[in-house]
Every structure is written in C-alpha cells, then in structure tokens.
C-alpha cells in the first residue's frame, strides 16, 4: 500500500532548475527581481509524480552573481518558454488601462455656468464670483387665480392674527422679503448646504406714469443666488445679508424650523456676522390652521393646486433636487439644474400669492377656509372680526365646519342664544360628542333644562368616563329635585319659585353674592 512517506520528494535544487535561465543583465539598468517563467508540467494526472527536472541551462548563458545581479528591461516583451508567444510589456499594459478608463470618463465640467444654459450672470465681488439671476414680474402677474400685487396691500394686522404673532402687526408688508432655499439635504446641521436661494420683494418702480400714460412699472423682483461650487458661499451670504438689512419682515414656508436656522449655521461656518433678526411670518403654520378642515396635505405645492388653482407641469419633485445638484457638481451638466431653478422660483411666487390671500381673507378665501380663519381669529382674541368671517362662511355654504366656528365664537362673545341655535342645527347634521357636550352645558347653566342636558349627556360627550359619570350624576340629582318640587302643592311650589322645576329663593330674600369657585363653577 502506498503511503505518503513513500512519495518521492522533490529537492529545492530541482525546483530552481525548472525555472529556466534568467535573462542577461543590461548595463546601466536598475536591478529588478528576476522574472519567473511559467512551469510547463504537462498534463495533470491525479496521483502522478512530477516528471524529471528539465536539463540544466547551457554553459554559454552567464549566471548572475552577487556582484552583478540580473535585471530585466521594463519595456521589453518576454516570451513564454513553452508557447513562444510574446507577453505584453508593462508599458503596453499601462496604455491599455488608460484607454479603458478613458472610455467612461465624464465630460469636463464647464468653468463658468453663466455662459451656458442656466439663466445666471456672474458678478465679481470682494468675496469671489457671485452667480445671480434677477427678473421682474409684470403688474398683472398671477399665480393661478391669485394676483401677486394683492400681497402689496395685505393687512399686516390680519397676518399677525392668523400667525398668532403680534410682532407682525407693525411691519410694512411692502418691504417684506420672501425667501426659499434648495439644499443638499433635509437633515440640517453643518453638513447641509443651501446651494440655491430664491428671494422676492416688492419694487414700487417709477414714481409717476410713463410718457404715454402707462401705469408705473411696479411689481415683484425675483432674485436667485446659485452656489456654483462648494466652498464659494461667502458672496451669497453677503448678498443675503444686504437684502435682509433692507427688509421689514421675512416670509417663508417652514422657514422657522429649517431655512433660517440652516442659513445662520452657514454664517457661523464661514465666519461671517449673522444676519439681523427680523419678524418672521411662517406661512406653514397659517396654512395648517386655515385649511386643516378642507385639505389633507398642506404642502406648498398642494396649496398652489387646491387654493391658488395652479397646476405645475413638469416640476422637479422635491426628493430629486439633491440628486440633480450632485449630478451638476459631478459632471457640469447645467440642464440638470434648470428644473430646480424653476421649482425654486415657483415656490417663492406661490408664497407671494398666499400672502395676498391671507392678508384679506374675506374677499379671497373659500367658505371652508374662511371658517378656519375665523377659528384662528377666535384663538387670537379678535372676536368681532372672527364673527364677521364666520357669518360669511355660513352664508357661503361652509357647512358644519362654518357653523361650528360660528357657534364657538358666539359662545366666546357671550351670545349664548346664538351659540345654542348653531349647536342644535349642528347636532342634527353630524354625530359629534363635542357638540353634545357644548349643548349639555348650555342647557344646564343657561336654559336650566336639566332633563334635556341629561338626555344629551346619556348620548355621550367628549369627556373622559369619570367626568361623564359625574356630569350625569349631577344632572340626575337636579332632575330629581325638579320632579320633587313639581309634586308639592301649588302654594308651596309657588312660594319656592321653581324655574324649570328647580326651586328658587323667595323674592324677599336677598341673593348672596356669588364667589369665584362656588358650586356652579365646580359643576362646570
């Protein structure tokens, strides 16, 4: 039986002999490691013993010594001893690799995007080149059915009430700066960079009419600032600071939470003084209050479609903006940014149109939106203006939302009869426990009809179960007392002065002054 130790061992000298002769040394060439020729073992057979070593090299070939090591020319092609086919040299391989890499190389980015397809011109500033685009809207320009010029005459007091920010009441809307940014991400922080800033402001134009009697060329100016290359933010930030210094307020959409904190971070990162703190109208909060009952989505594009009546065609989705800018930085393809620039301009103009609508809601908003505006004014404490908007919302067919808003406003004003009538109509139209709760309170404390209040409480109110149980128990006691008073003889009942079955104190007895926190207050 064959054992592993019986296998003939191959000596180290025989292995070296199979490597073949080494090439001769060339004088002046740097010493290199000897190139090893492939072994020609012949066909492989399982269990076969390697054949005898090839013959020794001829005596004419000089053997390398320690004093003169062998070297191989890097550019020379060597041939395989077995096949005789020349192998490519190192220079040939490098040339082939360079040709393969050159096939997929991207086009060289343009050095100046202002000379290409993007609508930007370059301005030389002390901080570097600034790429800006500036256009002027016509006086009759609209976004959907909303005119831009309406924002010029928006009521700052109304905007302050709708935003629940009293600091906006004293601002000059004609000097408002509308701002929107496109960034390299939505996470915020120091790694997010605004690469496109869109600005708009009202420019009164000429002070007098033209030579042919045409009106002054007032309108809104749109300015966009492009970050051509990362690291060139200083000119953009300085221009933005100049615009902010001349403005009375900022108008953004979700700018309080994203745009302005991000821009302040960029000022710090570039070691520039921060911009001035101005009153800030964030339209996203106003939109959520006004349109919450009518619109499921309150994004700026949804408002532009459902409120302003404009549909964007071919718009770049917000989720693709970062990829478009990354493609521009990598390849210099300016066509990738054209849609992003148009998207940014549409966002800024949509904000201008919304300010015109919110600044005078009575003449521009739909009935359901008027109800939302009226409810917001009630929160702000402007009850008279809130009642005006609520009446208009009901008259224009605002439905249950408008009637609920008017009932809440009437209750806050102390007009409980008006509130009771609106709540009764509303309870007949919809099944709302919160409406039954308001009715139960009015019937108990205003009408003093305890039976009706108990009936509504039994149907369920928008209260926790312990509170509902206490309310029903209290109303049941009042109903029982009313029934007991009705069971008394006529003279005793008349002397008790029952009101809706509830005995009242005699006329000769003075009424005790009601103190804060009395029984009725605790029952409420």
C-alpha positions in Angstrom: 0.0 0.0 0.0 1.3 3.4 -1.0 1.9 5.7 1.9 2.6 9.5 1.8 6.2 8.9 3.1 6.9 6.6 0.1 6.2 9.6 -2.3 9.5 10.8 -3.9 10.5 14.2 -2.5 11.4 17.0 -4.9 14.5 18.9 -3.8 14.8 22.7 -3.7 17.6 22.5 -6.4 15.3 20.7 -8.8 12.6 23.3 -8.3 15.1 26.1 -9.1 16.3 24.1 -12.2 12.7 24.1 -13.6 12.6 27.9 -13.6 14.8 28.1 -16.6 17.6 30.5 -17.4 17.5 34.1 -16.2 17.8 36.9 -18.8 21.2 38.6 -19.2 21.8 41.8 -17.3 21.9 45.1 -19.2 24.5 47.5 -18.1 23.1 50.7 -16.6 19.6 49.3 -16.0 18.3 49.3 -12.4 18.3 45.9 -10.7 14.9 44.2 -10.8 13.5 41.0 -9.4 14.0 38.1 -11.8 11.0 37.3 -13.9 9.8 33.8 -13.4 8.8 31.7 -16.4 5.7 29.6 -16.1 6.3 26.0 -15.3 5.5 23.5 -18.0 4.4 20.5 -16.1 2.5 18.9 -18.9 -1.0 17.3 -18.5 -2.1 16.9 -14.9 -2.9 13.4 -13.7 -4.3 12.6 -10.4 -1.7 10.9 -8.2 1.0 11.4 -10.9 4.5 12.1 -9.7 6.2 15.2 -11.3 8.4 14.3 -14.2 12.2 14.6 -14.1 13.6 18.2 -14.0 14.5 19.7 -17.3 18.1 19.8 -18.4 20.5 22.4 -17.0 20.9 25.7 -18.8 23.6 25.9 -21.5 27.0 26.9 -20.4 27.1 29.9 -22.7 24.5 31.7 -20.6 26.2 33.8 -17.9 24.9 33.0 -14.4 24.2 36.0 -12.2 26.5 36.6 -9.3 26.2 38.6 -6.1 28.3 41.3 -7.6 26.2 41.7 -10.7 22.5 40.9 -10.1 20.3 40.1 -13.0 17.9 42.8 -14.4 15.0 42.8 -16.9 14.2 45.8 -19.1 10.7 47.0 -18.2 9.7 47.8 -21.7 10.9 44.6 -23.3 8.4 41.9 -24.1 9.3 38.4 -22.8 8.2 35.1 -24.4 6.8 32.0 -22.7 9.3 29.1 -23.0 6.5 26.7 -23.7 4.5 28.6 -26.3 6.9 31.1 -27.6 4.2 33.9 -27.6 5.5 37.3 -26.6 3.9 38.7 -23.5 2.9 42.4 -23.3 5.3 44.7 -21.5 4.5 46.9 -18.6 4.2 50.0 -20.8 1.7 48.1 -23.1 -0.4 47.2 -20.1 -0.5 50.8 -18.9 -1.5 52.0 -22.3 -4.4 49.5 -22.4 -5.6 50.5 -18.9 -5.6 54.2 -19.8 -7.6 53.5 -23.0 -10.2 51.6 -21.0 -10.5 54.3 -18.3 -10.9 57.0 -20.9 -14.0 55.4 -22.4 -16.2 56.0 -19.3 -14.7 59.4 -18.3 -17.4 62.1 -17.7 -17.2 65.3 -19.7 -15.1 68.1 -18.3 -17.2 70.5 -16.2 -17.6 74.0 -17.6 -15.7 76.6 -15.7 -18.4 79.2 -16.0 -22.0 78.2 -15.8 -23.1 81.8 -16.5 -22.1 81.1 -20.2 -24.3 78.0 -20.5 -28.0 77.2 -20.3 -28.6 78.5 -16.7 -30.1 82.0 -16.5 -27.4 83.4 -14.3 -24.8 86.1 -14.7 -21.6 86.5 -12.8 -20.9 89.4 -10.6 -17.3 90.0 -9.2 -17.4 90.7 -5.5 -14.6 91.1 -2.9 -15.5 87.6 -1.6 -15.4 86.0 -5.0 -17.7 85.5 -8.0 -21.5 85.7 -7.4 -23.9 83.9 -9.7 -27.2 85.7 -9.6 -30.4 85.8 -11.7 -32.9 88.7 -11.4 -36.2 89.1 -13.1 -39.2 91.4 -12.6 -42.8 90.3 -12.7 -45.5 92.2 -14.5 -48.0 94.3 -12.6 -50.8 91.9 -13.6 -48.9 88.7 -12.9 -50.8 85.9 -11.2 -50.2 82.5 -9.7 -53.3 80.6 -10.7 -56.3 82.9 -9.9 -54.4 84.9 -7.2 -52.7 88.2 -8.3 -49.3 88.9 -7.0 -50.0 92.6 -6.5 -52.5 91.7 -3.7 -49.6 90.9 -1.4 -48.6 94.6 -1.6 -51.8 95.6 0.0 -52.1 92.8 2.6 -53.2 93.8 6.1 -50.3 93.3 8.5 -52.8 93.2 11.4 -54.7 90.3 9.8 -51.4 88.4 9.1 -50.4 88.9 12.7 -53.7 87.5 14.0 -53.6 84.5 11.6 -50.0 83.7 12.6 -50.7 84.3 16.3 -47.6 86.6 16.3 -48.4 90.2 17.5 -44.9 91.3 16.4 -46.0 91.3 12.7 -48.8 93.9 13.2 -46.5 96.8 12.9 -44.5 95.6 9.9 -44.6 97.1 6.4 -45.7 94.4 4.1 -44.3 96.3 1.1 -40.8 95.8 2.5 -41.2 92.1 3.2 -38.6 89.7 1.9 -39.8 86.3 0.6 -37.2 83.6 1.0 -36.9 79.9 0.0 -33.8 77.7 -0.2 -32.9 74.5 -2.0 -30.3 72.5 -0.1 -28.1 69.4 -0.3 -30.2 67.6 2.2 -33.1 67.8 4.7 -31.3 66.7 7.8 -29.9 70.1 8.6 -26.7 70.6 10.6 -23.3 71.7 9.4 -23.2 69.1 6.5 -26.2 70.6 4.8 -25.5 73.5 2.4 -28.1 75.8 0.7 -27.0 75.8 -3.0 -29.9 77.9 -4.3 -31.6 80.8 -2.5 -34.7 82.4 -4.0 -35.7 85.9 -2.9 -38.5 88.2 -3.9 -39.5 91.7 -2.8 -41.9 94.4 -3.9 -40.3 97.2 -6.0 -42.6 100.3 -6.5 -40.8 101.2 -9.7 -41.3 104.6 -11.2 -43.0 107.3 -9.1 -45.0 108.7 -12.0 -46.7 107.4 -15.1 -44.7 106.9 -18.3 -44.7 109.3 -21.3 -47.7 107.6 -22.9 -49.7 107.5 -19.7 -49.0 103.9 -18.9 -49.1 103.0 -15.1 -45.9 102.8 -13.1 -43.9 99.6 -13.6 -44.2 98.4 -10.0 -44.1 94.7 -9.3 -42.1 92.0 -7.5 -38.5 91.3 -8.2 -37.3 87.8 -8.2 -33.6 87.1 -7.4 -31.9 83.7 -7.3 -28.4 83.1 -6.0 -26.6 79.9 -7.1 -23.7 78.2 -5.4 -21.7 77.1 -8.4 -19.1 75.2 -6.4 -19.0 74.1 -2.8 -16.8 76.4 -0.7 -17.9 79.6 -2.5 -20.7 80.6 -0.1 -19.3 83.9 1.1 -20.7 86.1 -1.8 -24.1 84.5 -1.5 -24.3 85.0 2.3 -23.2 88.6 2.0 -25.8 89.4 -0.7 -28.5 87.8 1.5 -27.4 89.9 4.5 -27.8 93.0 2.3 -31.4 92.0 1.4 -32.3 91.2 5.0 -30.9 94.6 6.2 -33.3 96.4 3.9 -36.4 94.3 4.8 -39.0 94.8 7.5 -40.0 91.1 7.8 -39.3 87.7 6.4 -41.9 85.4 4.7 -41.1 81.7 4.4 -42.8 78.4 4.2 -41.4 76.2 7.1 -38.5 78.7 7.4 -38.6 79.0 11.1 -37.8 75.3 11.5 -35.5 74.8 8.6 -34.4 77.6 6.3 -33.4 80.3 8.7 -31.6 78.0 11.3 -29.7 76.5 8.4 -28.6 79.9 7.0 -27.5 81.1 10.4 -25.3 78.0 10.7 -23.7 78.8 7.3 -22.8 82.3 8.5 -21.1 80.8 11.5 -19.3 78.2 9.4 -18.0 80.9 7.1 -17.0 83.2 10.0 -19.4 86.0 8.9 -21.6 88.1 11.2 -25.1 86.7 11.5 -28.0 88.4 9.7 -30.3 90.6 11.7 -33.3 89.0 13.5 -36.5 90.2 11.8 -40.2 89.5 12.4 -40.9 86.2 10.7 -44.1 85.1 9.0 -44.0 81.4 8.5 -46.9 80.5 6.2 -46.9 76.8 7.0 -48.5 77.5 10.4 -51.1 79.8 8.9 -51.9 77.2 6.2 -52.3 74.4 8.8 -54.8 76.5 10.8 -56.9 77.8 7.9 -57.0 74.7 5.6 -56.9 71.8 8.2 -60.6 71.0 7.7 -60.5 71.0 3.9 -57.1 69.8 2.8 -55.3 66.6 3.8 -52.0 67.8 2.5 -50.8 71.3 3.3 -47.5 71.3 1.4 -46.8 74.4 -0.7 -47.4 72.5 -4.0 -50.8 71.3 -2.6 -51.8 74.8 -1.6 -50.8 76.1 -5.0 -53.0 73.4 -6.6 -56.1 73.5 -4.3 -56.1 77.1 -3.1 -54.4 79.1 -5.8 -55.7 77.0 -8.7 -52.4 76.4 -10.4 -51.0 73.1 -11.6 -47.3 72.7 -12.1 -46.4 70.8 -15.3 -43.0 69.1 -15.5 -42.0 70.2 -12.0 -39.0 68.5 -10.4 -40.1 66.6 -7.3 -38.6 67.7 -4.0 -37.0 64.3 -3.5 -34.9 64.6 -6.7 -33.4 68.1 -6.1 -30.4 66.8 -4.1 -29.6 64.3 -6.9 -29.9 67.0 -9.6 -27.4 69.2 -7.8 -25.0 66.3 -7.1 -25.1 65.5 -10.9 -24.3 69.1 -11.7 -21.3 69.2 -9.4 -20.0 65.9 -10.8 -20.5 66.5 -14.5 -21.1 70.2 -15.0 -24.4 69.3 -16.8 -26.3 72.6 -16.4 -29.5 71.1 -17.8 -29.9 69.1 -14.6 -30.4 72.4 -12.7 -32.9 74.1 -15.0 -35.8 72.3 -13.4 -34.5 73.0 -9.9 -34.2 76.7 -10.6 -37.8 76.8 -12.0 -39.1 74.9 -9.0 -37.5 77.4 -6.6 -38.9 80.4 -8.4 -42.4 78.8 -8.4 -42.2 78.3 -4.6 -41.3 81.9 -4.0 -44.1 83.3 -6.2 -46.6 80.9 -4.5 -45.7 82.5 -1.1 -46.3 85.9 -2.5 -49.7 84.9 -3.8 -50.6 83.3 -0.4 -49.8 86.5 1.5 -52.2 88.3 -0.8 -55.0 85.8 0.1 -54.4 85.7 3.8 -54.0 89.4 4.1 -57.6 89.9 3.0 -59.3 86.6 3.6 -62.9 87.8 3.4 -62.7 88.6 -0.3 -60.5 85.8 -1.4 -60.8 82.6 0.6 -63.4 79.8 0.1 -66.1 79.2 2.7 -64.4 76.3 4.4 -61.1 78.2 4.6 -63.0 81.2 6.0 -64.2 79.0 8.8 -60.6 78.1 9.6 -59.6 81.7 9.5 -62.5 82.6 11.9 -61.5 79.9 14.3 -57.9 81.2 14.3 -59.0 84.8 15.0 -61.1 83.5 17.9 -57.9 82.0 19.3 -56.1 85.3 18.8 -58.9 87.1 20.7 -60.3 89.1 17.8 -63.9 88.1 18.4 -65.6 90.8 16.3 -63.6 90.1 13.2 -63.9 86.4 13.8 -67.7 86.7 14.0 -67.7 88.6 10.7 -65.7 85.8 8.9 -67.8 83.1 10.5 -71.1 84.7 9.3 -69.6 84.9 5.8 -68.5 81.3 5.9 -72.0 80.1 6.9 -73.7 82.3 4.2 -71.4 80.9 1.5 -72.2 77.3 2.3 -69.3 76.4 4.6 -71.4 73.6 6.2 -70.8 72.1 9.6 -67.3 73.5 9.9 -68.5 77.0 9.4 -71.5 76.6 11.8 -69.3 75.1 14.4 -66.9 78.0 14.2 -69.7 80.5 14.4 -71.2 78.7 17.5 -67.8 78.7 19.3 -67.3 82.4 18.5 -70.8 83.2 19.7 -70.2 81.4 23.0 -66.9 83.2 23.5 -68.6 86.5 22.9 -71.4 85.7 25.4 -74.1 85.3 22.8 -75.4 82.0 24.2 -78.7 82.1 22.3 -76.8 82.3 19.0 -74.4 79.5 20.1 -77.3 77.3 21.2 -79.1 77.7 17.9 -75.9 76.8 15.9 -75.1 73.8 18.1 -78.7 72.5 17.8 -78.5 72.6 14.0 -75.1 71.1 14.0 -76.1 68.2 16.3 -78.9 67.4 13.9 -76.5 67.2 11.0 -73.5 65.3 12.4 -72.8 62.9 15.3 -70.2 64.8 17.3 -69.8 64.2 21.0 -68.0 67.5 21.5 -71.1 69.3 20.1 -73.4 67.4 22.5 -71.0 68.5 25.3 -71.4 72.1 24.4 -75.2 71.7 24.2 -75.3 69.9 27.6 -73.5 72.8 29.2 -75.8 75.4 27.7 -79.0 73.5 28.7 -77.8 73.1 32.2 -76.4 76.5 33.0 -78.1 78.9 30.5 -81.5 77.4 29.8 -81.6 75.4 33.0 -83.3 72.5 31.3 -81.8 69.6 33.2 -83.8 66.9 31.6 -82.5 67.9 28.1 -79.0 68.2 29.4 -79.2 64.7 30.9 -80.5 63.3 27.7 -77.5 64.8 25.8 -75.1 63.5 28.4 -76.6 60.0 28.1 -75.8 60.0 24.4 -72.1 60.5 25.1 -69.9 63.6 25.4 -66.3 64.2 24.5 -65.1 63.7 28.1 -63.3 61.1 30.0 -65.5 58.4 31.5 -65.1 59.7 35.1 -66.1 63.2 34.1 -69.1 61.9 32.1 -70.2 59.9 35.2 -70.0 62.9 37.4 -71.9 65.1 34.9 -74.7 62.5 34.6 -75.0 62.1 38.4 -75.2 65.8 39.0 -77.8 66.3 36.3 -79.8 63.3 37.7 -79.9 64.9 41.1 -81.2 68.2 39.6 -83.8 66.4 37.6 -85.0 64.6 40.8 -85.2 67.8 42.7 -87.2 69.4 39.9 -89.6 66.5 40.0 -90.0 66.7 43.8 -90.7 70.4 43.5 -93.4 69.8 41.0 -95.0 67.2 43.3 -95.5 69.9 46.0 -98.9 71.6 46.5 -99.5 74.7 44.3 -98.9 77.2 47.1 -95.7 75.7 48.3 -94.4 75.3 44.7 -95.3 78.9 44.0 -93.5 80.1 47.2 -90.5 78.1 46.2 -90.4 79.9 42.8 -89.5 76.9 40.8 -87.8 77.6 37.5 -87.9 74.5 35.2 -88.7 72.5 38.3 -85.7 74.0 40.2 -86.8 75.9 43.4 -85.6 79.4 43.6 -85.2 81.6 46.7 -88.1 83.9 47.7 -88.1 87.5 46.3 -87.8 88.9 49.8 -84.6 87.0 50.4 -81.5 88.9 49.0 -79.3 86.9 46.7 -76.0 86.0 48.2 -73.0 87.3 46.1 -71.6 84.6 44.0 -67.9 83.9 44.7 -65.3 82.5 42.4 -65.2 78.8 42.8 -68.8 78.3 44.0 -70.9 75.3 43.5 -71.9 76.2 40.0 -68.3 76.8 38.9 -67.3 73.5 40.4 -70.1 71.8 38.5 -69.0 73.2 35.2 
